[in-house]
Amino acid sequence: MRQPPRLWLLLAAACLVPAVLDAFQTYMQGQVTGRGEPSWRVILWQGSEWLILGALTPLTYYLGRRFPLRRPHLARSVIAHVLGALALCVAWAASGVALRFLLGTNPGQLSTGRYLASWMLTSLPWSVFMYFAVLGCVHAFSYFFEARERESQAARLAAQLAEARLGALRMQLHPHFLFNSLNAVGVLVRDQRAAEATRMIELLSDVLREVLASDKAHEVALADELRFVRQYLAIEQVRFSDRLAVAYDIDESLTGAAVPAFILQPLVENALRHGFAKRSDSGKLEITARRDGADLVLVVGDDGPGPGDESTVRYREGVGLANTRERLTTMYGVRASLSLERAPAGGTIATVRLPFRILIASAAPNSPPATFVHA
């Protein structure tokens, strides 16, 4: 059984209170009853009984630690504590008798043996009561500390589980992103667009350096996330040439807000894949960040064909969006959400809603333009 540090010392010190009160009671009784002021020896002996009990407290503490009242050895522990209560009675009575003889307050009409036996019988009920009262305190404090330690351990395990889960989700995203990027390079090489393929490989190396950083935090400032998205869109611009226009509508006061790392890239990738990949004409992509009360709202919209019905919406949610939704749930629970819906004017809108919290108060990145321009 786990014990709080120095509990025995605390219980022993608690006996000082009844010791002082008992000595005060003896003095005041002599004043009230009119029998005169009791001698200092009597007052000292009355108070010292509790001090002796306090000195014997480590016995109860040790037996409580050695024989906890728990299964499967409950019967053995009960017997040990009954014997411990009797031992406390003998030790308390013997110490009290010895002190009384030293102070010269012993009754002369009884022999030492008779007086010791009489005092043991007198102190037996109190000894048993005090033994099990102290034992109860030992167990109560121990269970309290154990419960608090279990709560702390459970919180640490939950944090470690969430950390491991988020790490696994991010590792799942890396090969998915890498596969799609290398596939785009392969398309450029097959189309004999060597210069564009070379440019994409150079850009890809910069992006992968960011993606594969093992020490990257699970939350970053919105400014850092936007910087990474612009790098990613520079790669995609090589694919789509001048067919892709990107607009940003970012509130400057939100650039220091905390967002999950790589939260926007899957949304942008999904928009490019379903909104632009099969089109021959130009298209628009808009990234918006705004605050809605206690929430931060991130929106990625495209003007592509958009989902036709609810089943098409589900079809558009591949590995990236499923991964993003699971990361949001792991990090924020019901406070966060990801929705995918058809835009009123055509196209698709992906909306992420999460709790607003400032991560870097002084972040002041280069803000993207608010009108549609080439990425």
C-alpha positions in Angstrom: 0.0 0.0 0.0 1.4 3.3 -1.0 1.9 5.7 1.9 2.0 9.5 1.8 5.4 10.9 2.8 5.9 11.4 6.5 2.3 10.5 7.3 3.3 8.9 10.6 5.0 12.1 11.7 1.8 14.1 10.9 -0.3 11.7 12.9 2.1 11.8 15.8 2.1 15.6 15.8 -1.7 15.6 15.9 -1.5 14.2 19.4 -0.1 17.5 20.6 -3.6 19.0 20.4 -5.4 16.6 22.8 -2.3 16.7 25.0 -2.6 20.4 25.5 -6.4 20.2 25.9 -6.2 17.4 28.5 -3.7 19.3 30.6 -5.9 22.4 30.3 -9.0 20.4 31.3 -7.2 19.1 34.4 -6.2 22.6 35.5 -9.7 24.1 34.9 -11.5 21.2 36.7 -9.5 22.0 39.8 -10.5 25.6 39.6 -14.2 24.9 38.9 -14.7 22.2 41.5 -12.9 24.3 44.2 -10.4 21.6 45.0 -7.6 24.0 44.3 -5.0 24.2 41.7 -3.7 20.7 40.8 0.1 20.2 41.0 2.2 20.5 37.9 3.0 16.8 38.2 -0.7 15.9 37.7 -1.1 18.3 34.9 2.0 17.0 33.2 1.0 13.4 33.6 -2.5 14.1 32.1 -1.0 15.8 29.0 1.8 13.3 28.6 -0.6 10.4 28.0 -1.3 11.8 24.6 2.3 12.4 23.9 3.1 8.8 24.7 0.3 7.8 22.2 1.9 10.0 19.6 5.3 8.4 20.2 3.7 5.0 19.7 1.9 6.0 16.4 4.7 4.6 14.2 3.7 1.1 15.4 0.2 1.5 13.9 1.8 3.1 10.8 4.2 0.2 10.3 1.5 -2.5 10.8 -0.9 -0.6 8.5 1.8 -0.6 5.8 2.9 -4.2 6.4 -0.7 -5.6 6.7 -3.1 -3.6 4.5 -6.8 -4.5 4.9 -7.1 -6.0 1.4 -7.8 -9.3 -0.1 -6.6 -12.0 -0.4 -4.9 -11.7 3.0 -7.7 -9.9 4.8 -8.1 -12.4 7.7 -4.3 -12.4 8.4 -4.3 -8.6 8.4 -7.2 -8.4 10.8 -5.5 -10.7 13.3 -2.2 -8.7 13.0 -4.1 -5.5 13.7 -5.9 -7.0 16.7 -2.6 -8.0 18.1 -1.2 -4.6 17.3 -4.0 -2.9 19.2 -3.3 -5.1 22.2 0.4 -4.3 21.9 -0.4 -0.6 21.8 -2.5 -1.0 25.0 0.3 -2.7 26.8 2.9 -0.2 25.7 0.7 2.8 26.4 -0.3 1.5 29.9 3.2 0.5 30.8 4.6 3.9 29.7 1.9 5.8 31.5 2.5 3.8 34.7 6.3 4.3 34.4 5.9 8.0 33.9 3.5 8.2 36.9 6.0 6.6 39.1 8.7 8.9 37.9 6.5 11.9 38.7 5.5 10.5 42.1 1.8 10.5 41.4 1.2 6.8 41.7 -1.4 5.6 44.2 0.5 4.0 47.1 -2.3 1.5 48.1 -1.6 -0.7 45.0 1.4 -2.7 44.1 3.1 -2.0 40.8 1.8 -5.1 39.2 -1.7 -4.6 40.3 -1.6 -1.0 39.3 -0.2 -1.9 35.8 -2.9 -4.5 35.3 -5.7 -2.1 36.4 -4.4 0.6 34.1 -4.2 -1.8 31.2 -7.8 -2.7 31.7 -8.8 0.9 32.0 -6.9 2.0 28.8 -7.9 -1.1 26.8 -11.0 0.5 25.2 -9.2 3.7 24.4 -6.2 1.9 23.0 -8.2 -0.3 20.7 -10.3 2.7 19.5 -7.2 4.9 19.0 -5.3 2.1 17.2 -8.0 1.6 14.6 -8.8 5.3 14.3 -5.1 5.9 13.4 -5.2 2.8 11.1 -8.3 4.2 9.4 -6.4 7.5 8.8 -3.5 5.7 7.4 -5.7 3.8 4.9 -7.8 6.9 4.1 -4.7 9.0 3.2 -3.2 6.1 1.4 -6.3 5.5 -0.8 -6.5 9.2 -1.5 -2.9 9.4 -2.7 -3.3 6.2 -4.7 -6.4 7.6 -6.4 -4.7 10.8 -7.2 -1.7 8.9 -8.6 -4.0 6.7 -10.7 -5.7 9.8 -12.1 -2.3 11.3 -12.9 -1.2 8.1 -14.5 -4.4 7.8 -16.5 -3.9 11.4 -17.7 -0.3 10.6 -18.7 -1.4 7.4 -20.5 -4.2 9.3 -22.3 -1.8 12.0 -23.4 0.7 9.4 -24.6 -2.0 7.5 -26.5 -3.2 10.7 -28.2 0.5 11.6 -29.0 1.0 8.1 -30.5 -2.3 8.2 -32.4 -1.5 11.7 -33.9 2.0 10.5 -34.8 0.6 7.5 -36.6 -2.0 9.6 -38.5 0.7 12.0 -39.6 2.9 9.2 -40.7 -0.1 7.9 -42.7 -0.4 11.3 -44.4 3.3 11.4 -45.5 3.3 8.5 -47.9 0.0 9.6 -49.3 1.3 13.0 -50.0 4.6 11.7 -51.4 2.8 9.2 -53.7 0.6 11.9 -55.2 3.5 14.3 -55.7 5.7 11.6 -57.3 2.8 10.6 -59.5 2.6 14.2 -60.7 6.3 14.2 -61.5 5.8 11.0 -63.5 3.1 12.6 -65.5 5.3 15.6 -66.4 8.2 13.3 -67.4 5.8 11.1 -69.5 4.6 14.3 -71.2 8.3 15.2 -71.9 7.9 18.4 -69.8 11.5 18.0 -68.4 11.9 21.6 -67.2 8.6 21.5 -65.3 9.5 18.1 -63.8 12.9 19.4 -62.6 11.2 22.4 -61.1 8.7 20.2 -59.3 11.4 18.0 -57.9 13.2 21.0 -56.5 10.0 22.3 -54.9 9.2 18.8 -53.7 12.5 18.5 -51.8 11.7 21.7 -49.9 8.2 20.5 -49.0 9.3 17.0 -48.0 11.9 18.6 -45.7 9.0 20.2 -43.9 6.7 17.2 -44.0 9.2 14.6 -42.8 10.6 16.7 -39.9 10.3 14.3 -36.9 10.3 17.0 -34.3 7.4 19.0 -35.7 4.8 19.9 -33.2 1.2 18.7 -33.6 0.0 22.3 -33.5 1.5 25.2 -35.4 0.6 28.8 -35.9 -1.8 29.5 -38.8 1.0 31.6 -40.4 3.3 28.6 -40.6 0.5 26.4 -42.0 -0.2 29.0 -44.7 3.5 29.2 -45.6 3.6 25.4 -46.1 0.4 25.5 -48.2 1.9 28.2 -50.5 4.9 25.9 -51.0 2.6 23.0 -51.8 0.6 25.1 -54.2 3.8 26.2 -55.9 4.3 22.5 -56.8 0.7 22.2 -58.0 1.2 25.3 -60.1 3.8 23.5 -62.1 1.2 20.8 -62.9 -1.7 23.2 -63.8 0.4 26.0 -65.3 -1.7 29.1 -65.6 -5.0 27.3 -65.2 -4.9 27.6 -61.4 -5.7 30.9 -59.6 -5.6 31.1 -55.8 -7.0 33.7 -53.4 -6.5 34.1 -49.7 -8.8 35.8 -47.3 -7.0 35.7 -44.0 -7.7 38.0 -41.0 -4.3 39.4 -39.9 -5.3 39.0 -36.2 -5.6 35.2 -36.7 -2.1 34.4 -38.1 -0.9 33.4 -34.6 -3.8 31.1 -34.0 -3.1 27.4 -33.2 -4.0 24.9 -35.9 -3.1 21.2 -36.4 0.0 20.8 -38.6 -0.9 20.0 -42.2 -4.5 20.7 -41.6 -5.0 22.7 -44.9 -2.9 20.6 -47.3 -5.3 17.6 -47.5 -8.2 20.1 -48.1 -6.3 21.9 -50.8 -5.3 18.5 -52.4 -8.9 17.3 -52.4 -10.0 20.5 -54.1 -7.3 20.2 -56.7 -8.0 16.6 -57.3 -11.8 16.8 -57.7 -12.1 20.4 -58.8 -9.2 20.9 -61.3 -7.6 17.6 -62.3 -10.2 16.7 -65.0 -10.7 20.3 -66.3 -9.1 21.9 -69.3 -10.2 25.4 -68.4 -8.9 27.6 -65.6 -10.3 27.4 -62.1 -10.2 29.2 -58.8 -9.2 28.1 -55.3 -9.9 30.2 -52.2 -8.5 29.8 -48.7 -10.3 31.6 -45.9 -9.6 32.0 -42.2 -12.0 33.8 -39.9 -13.1 33.7 -36.3 -16.6 32.8 -35.2 -17.1 33.4 -31.5 -14.8 30.9 -29.6 -14.1 29.0 -32.8 -11.6 29.4 -35.7 -13.1 28.5 -39.1 -10.9 27.5 -42.0 -12.5 27.2 -45.4 -11.1 25.8 -48.7 -13.4 26.3 -51.6 -13.1 25.6 -55.3 -15.3 26.4 -58.3 -15.1 22.9 -59.8 -18.1 20.7 -60.8 -18.9 20.0 -57.1 -20.6 17.0 -55.6 -23.9 15.9 -57.2 -25.5 14.4 -54.2 -24.7 13.1 -50.7 -23.1 9.9 -52.0 -20.7 11.9 -54.2 -19.7 14.0 -51.1 -18.7 10.7 -49.3 -16.9 9.6 -52.4 -14.7 12.7 -52.4 -13.6 12.0 -48.8 -10.4 10.0 -49.3 -7.5 9.2 -47.1 -6.5 12.8 -46.6 -9.9 14.0 -45.4 -10.6 10.9 -43.3 -7.2 11.4 -41.7 -7.9 15.1 -41.1 -11.3 14.3 -39.5 -9.7 11.7 -37.2 -6.9 14.1 -36.1 -9.4 16.8 -35.3 -11.4 14.4 -33.1 -8.3 13.2 -31.3 -7.0 16.6 -30.6 -10.2 18.5 -29.8 -13.0 16.0 -29.4 -16.5 17.3 -30.2 -15.2 20.9 -30.3 -13.8 20.4 -33.8 -15.5 19.3 -37.0 -14.8 19.0 -40.8 -17.7 19.3 -43.3 -17.7 19.0 -47.1 -20.6 20.5 -49.0 -21.7 21.9 -52.3 -21.1 25.7 -52.9 -24.2 27.7 -53.8 -22.6 28.9 -57.1 -21.1 25.5 -57.9 -18.0 23.8 -56.6 -17.2 22.4 -53.2 -16.5 24.0 -49.8 -14.5 22.2 -47.1 -14.9 23.8 -43.7 -12.8 23.1 -40.6 -14.1 24.4 -37.3 -11.9 24.2 -34.2 -11.4 26.0 -30.8 -9.7 29.3 -31.2 -6.5 29.7 -29.2 -3.5 32.0 -29.8 -0.2 30.1 -30.2 2.1 32.9 -31.3 0.7 36.3 -30.3 3.2 38.3 -32.3 3.1 36.3 -35.5 3.2 38.7 -38.5 3.9 36.8 -41.7 3.7 38.2 -45.2 -0.1 38.2 -45.8 -1.3 36.7 -49.0 -3.3 38.9 -51.4 -7.0 39.0 -51.0 -7.8 38.8 -54.7 -7.5 35.9 -57.1 -4.0 35.7 -58.5 -1.8 33.0 -59.8 -0.2 30.9 -57.0 
